[in-house]
C-alpha cells in the first residue's frame, strides 16, 4: 500500500514537472513569435490569395515552384518598393529644399485666398497662419512654434509608422513565398488543424478559412482598394487640398462598406464654393458621383453577391485591427475576425442540426409508442 502511494506521488511529481517544462518552452516560443504575429498572419493571407497564381505560373514553368514563387514575390516587392522609394525621395527633397531656402532667407509663402476662410472647422486657423507667414515668416514661426512642433511630431510619427508597415508587408511577402513552395509547412498547418478539430471537422475548418479569405479579400478589400484608386485619381487631379488624407479616409470608409459618399459630398461642395468654372465643378461632381457608386459594379464583377459576412463583423474587424496594429490592421482585422465569425457560425449551425435531429428522433419514437398503445 505504501509502495503504491510512493509510486503515485512520484508519477504525479514527474507529470507536473513535464507539464511545467512544456508550458515553459511553449511560453518562451510564443514570446519569441509575438513580434512576428502580424507579419505571419499577413503571410498566410498572402499565400492563400496568391496560391492560384502560383499554381498557374508553376505549370507554365514546367513544375519549377521555387522559380514561380520567386518571380511572383519579386514583382510584388518591386511594385511596392519602387513607388515608395520615389515618394520618400520626393518628401526628403522637398524638406531639404525648404530647409535650404529658410537658411538662405529666400523662402516665400504666397498669400492665401480669401475663400479659404469658408472651409469648415479649420478654415480660419489655416488662413490666419498662412496670411501671417506670407507677410513675416519668422514671426509666424515664432507665434505658432508649439503648433508647428506638434504637427511635425505627427508627420514624423506617420512617416515612421508607414516605414514600419512597409517593412512588415515586405517581410510578409517573403514569408508567403516560402509558404507557397514549402509542402512541409502546408502539411504541418493541415495536420495541426485536423489534430485540433478532428479529421472531419478539420477539413471543414480549412475550407471555411480559405473560402472566407477569398470572399473578404475579393468582395471587400479588393473592391475597397479599386474604389479608392478611382477616388485618388479624382482627388489629386481636381486640386482639392489634403488629397492624400482624403484618400486614406475613402479607403477606411470603403472597407467599412459605408463608401466614400461622405467625402465626395464635401469635395463637391468645396469645388462649387471655390472653383472658378461651374462647368468644371459639374464634371468633377459627375465623376465623384459615379466613383462613389462604383462598388455596386465592382462587387458583382469580383464576387457576385459579395462576402457572406455581416457588415458589423467587418466594422468591428476594421476598427479593432486598426487600434491593435495600425494601418496594416485595417486589412488583417476584418479577415481574421470574419474567419472567426464563419467558424463560430458553422459550430452553431452544426449544434442546431444535431438538436433538430434529436427532436425528430424523439418525436418519431413518441409517435411509434402512441401507435403501439392504440393497437393494444
C-alpha positions in Angstrom: 0.0 0.0 0.0 2.8 2.4 0.9 4.7 1.4 -2.3 1.7 2.3 -4.4 1.4 5.6 -2.6 5.0 6.4 -3.2 4.7 5.4 -6.8 1.7 7.6 -7.4 3.4 10.5 -5.7 6.5 10.0 -7.9 4.3 9.7 -11.0 2.4 12.9 -10.1 5.6 14.8 -9.5 7.0 13.7 -12.9 3.8 14.7 -14.6 3.8 18.1 -13.0 7.5 18.6 -13.9 6.9 17.5 -17.5 3.8 19.8 -17.9 5.8 22.7 -16.3 8.6 22.2 -18.8 6.2 22.0 -21.7 4.4 25.2 -20.7 7.7 27.0 -20.1 9.0 26.1 -23.5 5.7 27.0 -25.2 5.5 30.3 -23.4 9.1 31.2 -24.4 8.3 30.2 -28.0 5.1 32.3 -28.1 7.0 35.3 -26.6 9.6 34.9 -29.3 7.0 34.8 -32.0 4.8 37.7 -30.7 6.7 40.4 -32.7 6.1 38.4 -35.8 2.4 37.7 -35.2 1.1 40.3 -37.7 3.6 39.5 -40.5 2.9 35.8 -40.1 -0.9 36.4 -40.3 -0.3 38.6 -43.3 2.0 36.0 -44.9 -0.7 33.2 -44.5 -3.3 35.5 -46.1 -0.9 36.4 -49.0 -0.1 32.7 -49.5 -3.8 31.8 -49.7 -4.5 34.7 -52.1 -1.5 34.1 -54.4 -1.7 30.3 -54.4 -3.9 30.1 -57.6 -1.5 32.4 -59.4 1.5 30.4 -58.1 0.0 27.2 -59.5 -0.6 28.8 -62.9 2.9 30.2 -63.1 4.4 26.9 -61.9 2.6 25.0 -64.7 3.9 27.5 -67.2 7.5 26.9 -65.9 7.1 23.1 -66.1 6.8 22.5 -62.3 9.6 24.8 -61.1 7.8 26.0 -58.0 10.7 27.9 -56.5 11.2 30.0 -59.6 7.5 30.7 -59.8 7.3 31.9 -56.2 10.5 34.0 -56.7 9.1 35.7 -59.8 5.7 36.5 -58.1 7.2 37.8 -54.9 9.9 39.8 -56.7 7.4 41.5 -59.0 5.1 42.4 -56.0 8.1 43.7 -54.0 9.1 45.9 -56.9 5.6 47.2 -57.3 5.5 48.2 -53.6 9.1 49.3 -53.1 9.7 51.5 -56.2 6.7 53.9 -55.8 7.5 54.0 -52.0 11.2 55.0 -52.6 10.1 57.6 -55.2 7.6 59.1 -52.7 10.1 59.2 -49.8 12.7 60.7 -52.1 10.2 63.4 -53.1 9.4 64.1 -49.5 13.0 64.3 -48.4 14.0 66.5 -51.3 11.1 68.9 -50.5 12.2 69.1 -46.9 15.8 69.8 -47.9 14.7 72.5 -50.4 12.6 74.2 -47.7 15.5 74.0 -45.2 17.9 75.5 -47.7 15.5 78.3 -48.6 14.9 79.1 -45.0 18.7 79.3 -44.3 19.2 81.5 -47.4 16.2 83.7 -46.5 14.6 83.1 -49.8 11.6 81.1 -48.7 8.4 82.9 -49.5 4.8 81.8 -48.9 2.0 83.2 -51.2 -0.9 85.0 -49.6 -3.9 82.6 -49.1 -7.1 83.1 -51.0 -10.0 84.7 -49.1 -12.2 81.7 -49.9 -10.0 79.6 -47.6 -11.9 81.2 -44.7 -15.0 79.4 -45.8 -13.5 76.0 -45.2 -15.3 74.3 -42.3 -13.7 74.0 -38.8 -10.1 74.6 -39.9 -10.5 77.3 -42.5 -9.9 80.4 -40.3 -6.9 78.9 -38.5 -5.1 77.8 -41.7 -5.9 81.2 -43.3 -4.5 83.2 -40.3 -1.3 81.1 -40.2 -0.7 81.3 -44.0 -1.5 85.0 -44.0 0.9 85.7 -41.2 3.6 83.5 -42.8 3.3 85.3 -46.1 3.9 88.7 -44.5 6.5 87.8 -41.9 7.7 84.2 -41.9 10.0 84.4 -38.9 7.3 86.0 -36.7 4.8 83.3 -37.8 7.2 80.5 -36.9 7.7 82.1 -33.5 4.0 82.7 -32.9 3.0 79.2 -34.0 6.0 77.4 -32.6 4.1 74.9 -30.4 1.6 74.1 -33.2 4.4 73.6 -35.7 6.2 71.2 -33.3 3.0 69.2 -32.7 2.3 68.9 -36.4 5.9 68.0 -37.1 5.7 65.2 -34.5 2.5 63.9 -36.0 4.1 63.9 -39.5 7.3 62.3 -38.3 5.3 59.6 -36.4 3.2 58.9 -39.6 6.4 58.5 -41.6 7.9 56.1 -39.1 4.7 54.2 -38.9 4.5 54.0 -42.7 8.1 52.7 -42.8 7.4 50.0 -40.2 4.2 49.0 -42.1 6.2 48.7 -45.3 8.8 46.5 -43.7 6.0 44.3 -42.3 4.5 43.9 -45.7 7.9 43.1 -47.3 8.6 40.5 -44.6 5.1 39.0 -45.0 5.6 38.7 -48.8 8.9 36.9 -48.3 7.4 34.5 -45.8 4.5 33.9 -48.1 6.9 33.0 -50.9 8.4 30.3 -48.7 4.9 29.1 -47.5 3.8 28.6 -51.1 6.8 26.4 -52.1 7.1 24.6 -48.8 5.0 21.4 -48.8 6.1 20.7 -45.2 4.7 24.0 -44.0 1.4 23.3 -45.7 1.2 19.7 -44.4 2.1 21.0 -40.9 -0.7 23.5 -40.9 -3.2 21.0 -42.3 -2.2 18.3 -39.8 -2.4 20.8 -36.9 -5.9 21.9 -37.8 -7.0 18.2 -38.2 -5.4 17.4 -34.9 -7.2 20.2 -33.0 -10.6 19.9 -34.8 -10.6 16.3 -35.7 -10.3 14.7 -39.2 -13.8 15.6 -40.5 -14.2 19.0 -38.8 -10.5 19.8 -39.8 -11.4 19.7 -43.5 -14.4 21.9 -42.8 -12.3 24.4 -40.9 -9.7 24.5 -43.7 -12.4 25.0 -46.3 -14.2 27.8 -44.3 -10.8 29.6 -43.7 -9.8 29.5 -47.3 -13.2 30.5 -48.7 -13.6 33.3 -46.2 -10.2 34.8 -47.0 -11.1 34.8 -50.7 -14.5 36.3 -50.0 -13.3 39.1 -47.8 -10.2 39.9 -50.0 -12.2 39.9 -53.3 -15.5 41.2 -52.1 -14.5 43.7 -49.5 -10.8 44.6 -49.6 -10.4 44.2 -53.4 -13.4 46.4 -54.1 -12.3 49.0 -51.4 -8.8 49.3 -52.9 -10.1 49.6 -56.5 -12.7 52.2 -55.5 -10.0 54.1 -53.5 -7.7 54.2 -56.6 -10.5 55.7 -58.6 -11.2 58.2 -55.8 -7.5 59.1 -55.5 -7.3 59.8 -59.3 -10.1 62.4 -59.0 -8.9 63.9 -55.7 -5.4 64.6 -56.8 -6.4 65.9 -60.3 -9.2 68.2 -59.2 -6.8 70.0 -56.8 -8.7 69.5 -53.6 -6.5 70.2 -50.5 -5.3 67.2 -48.3 -5.9 64.8 -51.2 -3.7 62.1 -49.5 -5.6 62.3 -46.2 -9.0 62.2 -48.0 -7.8 59.2 -50.0 -7.0 57.3 -46.7 -10.4 58.2 -45.3 -12.0 56.9 -48.5 -10.1 53.6 -48.1 -11.3 53.2 -44.5 -14.9 54.1 -45.4 -14.9 51.7 -48.3 -13.5 48.8 -46.1 -16.3 49.6 -43.6 -18.8 49.2 -46.5 -20.0 52.7 -46.0 -18.4 54.1 -49.2 -16.7 57.4 -49.9 -20.0 59.2 -50.3 -19.4 61.4 -47.3 -16.0 62.6 -48.6 -17.5 63.1 -52.1 -20.2 65.4 -50.8 -17.6 67.6 -49.0 -15.4 67.6 -52.2 -18.4 68.6 -54.4 -19.4 71.4 -52.0 -15.7 72.6 -52.0 -15.5 72.6 -55.8 -18.6 74.7 -56.2 -17.7 77.1 -53.5 -14.1 77.7 -54.6 -13.9 76.8 -58.2 -13.8 79.4 -61.0 -15.6 77.3 -63.6 -19.0 75.9 -62.9 -18.7 73.5 -65.8 -15.5 72.0 -64.4 -17.2 71.6 -61.0 -20.2 69.9 -62.6 -17.9 67.5 -64.5 -16.0 66.6 -61.3 -19.2 66.2 -59.4 -20.4 63.6 -62.0 -17.1 61.8 -61.7 -17.3 61.6 -57.9 -20.9 60.6 -58.0 -20.0 57.7 -60.3 -16.9 56.9 -58.3 -19.0 56.8 -55.1 -21.3 54.2 -56.6 -18.6 52.2 -58.4 -18.7 49.5 -55.7 -22.1 48.4 -57.0 -20.4 47.5 -60.3 -17.2 46.2 -58.9 -18.7 43.8 -56.4 -20.7 41.7 -58.9 -17.6 41.6 -61.2 -15.3 40.4 -58.4 -17.5 38.2 -56.3 -21.2 38.1 -57.5 -23.1 38.6 -54.2 -20.1 39.8 -52.2 -18.8 38.4 -49.0 -21.3 36.5 -46.9 -20.2 38.3 -43.7 -22.4 40.8 -41.8 -21.3 44.4 -42.0 -21.0 44.6 -38.2 -18.3 41.9 -38.3 -16.4 43.8 -40.9 -16.8 47.0 -39.0 -15.5 45.5 -35.7 -12.7 43.8 -37.5 -11.5 47.0 -39.2 -11.7 49.2 -36.1 -10.2 46.6 -33.8 -7.5 45.8 -36.3 -6.6 49.4 -36.7 -6.5 50.0 -33.0 -4.3 46.9 -32.4 -1.9 47.1 -35.4 -2.3 50.4 -37.2 -2.8 50.7 -40.9 -2.0 47.0 -41.7 -4.7 46.0 -39.2 -7.3 47.6 -41.5 -6.7 44.6 -43.8 -5.8 41.8 -41.4 -8.5 42.6 -38.8 -11.6 42.0 -41.0 -10.1 38.9 -42.5 -9.2 37.2 -39.2 -12.5 38.3 -37.5 -14.5 37.1 -40.5 -12.8 33.7 -40.3 -13.7 33.5 -36.6 -17.3 34.5 -37.3 -17.7 31.9 -40.0 -16.2 29.1 -37.8 -18.5 30.2 -34.9 -21.5 30.3 -37.3 -20.6 26.8 -38.6 -20.4 25.5 -35.0 -23.8 27.0 -34.1 -25.4 25.5 -37.3 -23.9 22.1 -36.5 -25.3 22.2 -33.0 -28.7 23.3 -34.4 -28.7 20.5 -36.9 -27.8 18.0 -34.2 -30.6 19.3 -31.9 -33.2 19.2 -34.7 -32.1 15.6 -35.4 -32.6 14.7 -31.8 -36.1 16.3 -31.8 -37.1 14.4 -34.9 -35.8 11.1 -33.4 -37.6 11.8 -30.1 -40.8 12.7 -32.0 -40.7 9.6 -34.1 -40.2 7.4 -31.0 -43.1 9.1 -29.2 -45.3 8.7 -32.2 -44.4 5.0 -32.5 -45.2 4.4 -28.9 -48.6 6.1 -29.3 -49.5 3.9 -32.2 -48.5 0.8 -30.2 -50.8 2.0 -27.4 -53.7 2.4 -29.8 -53.3 -1.1 -31.3 -53.3 -2.6 -27.8 
